[in-house]
Structures are given as structure tokens and as C-alpha cells.
Amino acid sequence: MLKVTALALFAAFLGAEAAGAQTMTLTSPDIAPGGKIADEQVYKGCGGGNISPALSWSGAPKNTKSFALSVYDPDAPTGSGFWHWVVFNIPPGVTSLAKDAGDPKGPAAPRGAVQSRTDWGVPGYGGPCPPKGDAPHHYHFTIFAVDTPKLDGDENTSAAVVGFQLHFHTLAKAELMGVWGH
């Protein structure tokens, strides 16, 4: 009986801990969860505006020292998916990215943030553009709460190298997924 009571108390403690845990969220006025991505966000080569969506996040752990963001298409016919946007070293006080913050030459990106090379071969946002005839692709926008103020890298750093660093420095993350196809 004592063993069952101890287990019940431990389970109640774990439940209380989970209830008090903060959960990160990522939202966008431009992309509904699971919804179709607007043509404004689609790559220019596919007839879109190639403007990155506005994004906001909340619920990061208190010990977050920076943020990183990626946009990844696992459906790309490459064998390894396709990275559409990688931003890191976003200051810890920033909780949103304005629409078109993905233009590395524009003023909308947060000061100090680094936009690195995507699979388009250049830094900055490169919107959806799956091959014609493919089923709609899924685009995963992921915000990472990071335990260090700076990840190593610059605008030439690949998404894989940034992802490798994030593997060891992520405190929490949140995802928003949208779809697009021809």
C-alpha cells in the first residue's frame, strides 16, 4: 500500500510540474496552422512575392539567451529536404519578426541577427516553390530558444551547420506548418 501511495504522490508531482511548465508557441497573421501559404510568401520563380511572413512567439524559457528560426520543407525531392530560411543570433528580447524580415538587405531583421545560406544558395528568405505536379509541400517554420547568446557562423554558414549547433543548444522550440503547391 505504501508503494502505491508513493507512486501516486510521485505521479501527482510530475503532473503538477508539467502543468506549470511553459510551452513555446509560434504564430503568424499571414499563415494559419496547417493552412495554405499566401502567394505573397511564395518564391518569385513560382510567381510569388518572396516576402517572409510576420511571425511572433511566446513562452520561451527564462534562461533563453537568443533565438533561431528555420523554415524547412521535408517534402522536397532531394533526399534531405530543403532549407528555405535560417536566422540565428536573434536577441533574447525579440519576440517577433516583421513581414519581410527575410530580406537580408532590408531594415526589418532584428539588429545582430544573422541570416545564413539557404538551399537556394544565398542568405535570406526563399519562399515555397515545389516542382509542378508534386503534391503540396509542408513548410515547417520553427523557432528555437537557445542557451547561448551567439551561435558560430555568418551569412555563408549552411543550414546543416546551424542545425548541428542548435541540436546542442536548444532549450525549447515551437513550430508552425503551412502548405503550398501548384
SVG drawing of the C-alpha trace seen along z (x, -y; Angstrom):
<svg xmlns="http://www.w3.org/2000/svg" viewBox="-6 -49 38 51">
<polyline fill="none" stroke="black" stroke-width="0.4" points="0.0,0.0 2.8,-2.4 4.4,-1.7 1.2,-2.5 0.8,-5.7 4.3,-6.8 3.8,-6.2 0.5,-8.1 2.2,-11.1 5.1,-11.0 2.7,-10.9 0.8,-13.9 4.1,-15.8 5.0,-15.1 1.6,-16.3 1.9,-19.5 5.3,-20.1 4.0,-19.6 1.0,-21.9 3.4,-24.6 5.8,-24.2 5.8,-26.9 5.2,-25.9 6.5,-27.9 4.2,-28.9 4.8,-30.3 2.0,-32.2 1.6,-34.3 -1.1,-36.6 0.0,-35.5 -0.1,-31.7 -2.9,-29.7 -1.7,-26.5 -1.8,-23.8 -3.2,-26.4 -2.2,-27.4 0.7,-29.8 -0.2,-33.0 1.3,-33.8 3.0,-36.8 5.3,-34.4 5.9,-32.1 9.3,-32.2 9.5,-34.7 10.4,-31.8 7.0,-30.3 5.1,-33.6 5.1,-34.8 6.4,-37.9 9.0,-36.1 8.1,-38.1 8.7,-36.4 5.7,-36.2 5.3,-38.1 6.0,-35.7 5.5,-36.0 6.5,-33.7 6.0,-33.4 6.6,-31.1 10.4,-30.9 12.3,-29.6 13.6,-32.4 17.2,-31.3 16.9,-31.9 19.9,-33.9 19.0,-34.1 16.6,-32.7 17.0,-31.0 14.4,-30.4 14.3,-27.9 11.9,-27.2 12.3,-23.6 10.5,-21.6 10.8,-17.9 8.9,-17.0 11.4,-18.4 12.7,-15.7 16.3,-16.0 16.7,-13.1 17.4,-15.6 14.6,-18.2 15.1,-21.9 16.0,-24.8 14.2,-28.0 15.3,-30.3 17.8,-30.2 18.1,-33.1 20.2,-32.9 21.6,-35.1 18.2,-36.8 18.5,-38.8 16.6,-37.4 14.3,-40.4 12.9,-40.0 9.7,-38.0 8.6,-38.7 9.9,-39.1 8.2,-41.7 6.8,-40.8 9.8,-40.9 12.4,-40.5 13.8,-37.7 15.2,-40.3 18.9,-40.4 19.3,-43.9 16.2,-45.3 15.7,-47.0 13.2,-44.6 15.5,-41.9 16.5,-42.4 19.8,-44.1 22.5,-41.4 20.6,-38.6 22.4,-36.5 20.6,-35.2 22.7,-32.4 22.8,-30.5 19.7,-28.5 19.4,-25.7 18.7,-28.5 22.4,-29.2 22.0,-32.7 21.1,-34.1 17.6,-35.3 14.1,-34.0 13.4,-32.0 9.7,-31.0 7.9,-27.8 8.4,-26.6 7.9,-22.8 8.1,-21.2 4.9,-21.3 3.0,-18.1 4.1,-17.4 1.5,-17.1 1.5,-20.3 4.6,-20.5 4.7,-21.1 6.8,-24.1 7.9,-23.9 8.6,-27.3 10.5,-26.5 11.6,-29.0 14.3,-27.8 15.0,-29.2 18.8,-29.0 21.0,-28.7 23.9,-30.8 23.9,-34.4 25.7,-33.6 26.0,-30.6 29.1,-30.4 28.5,-31.4 27.9,-34.1 25.8,-34.5 27.8,-31.7 27.1,-29.1 24.9,-26.3 21.6,-25.3 23.1,-21.9 25.9,-23.6 23.4,-25.9 21.2,-22.8 24.1,-20.9 24.7,-23.7 21.0,-24.0 21.0,-20.3 23.3,-21.1 21.9,-24.5 18.1,-24.3 16.1,-24.9 12.7,-24.8 11.1,-25.2 7.8,-25.8 6.6,-25.1 4.1,-26.5 3.4,-24.5 1.9,-25.8 1.4,-24.1 1.8,-25.2 1.6,-23.6 0.9,-24.4"/>
</svg>
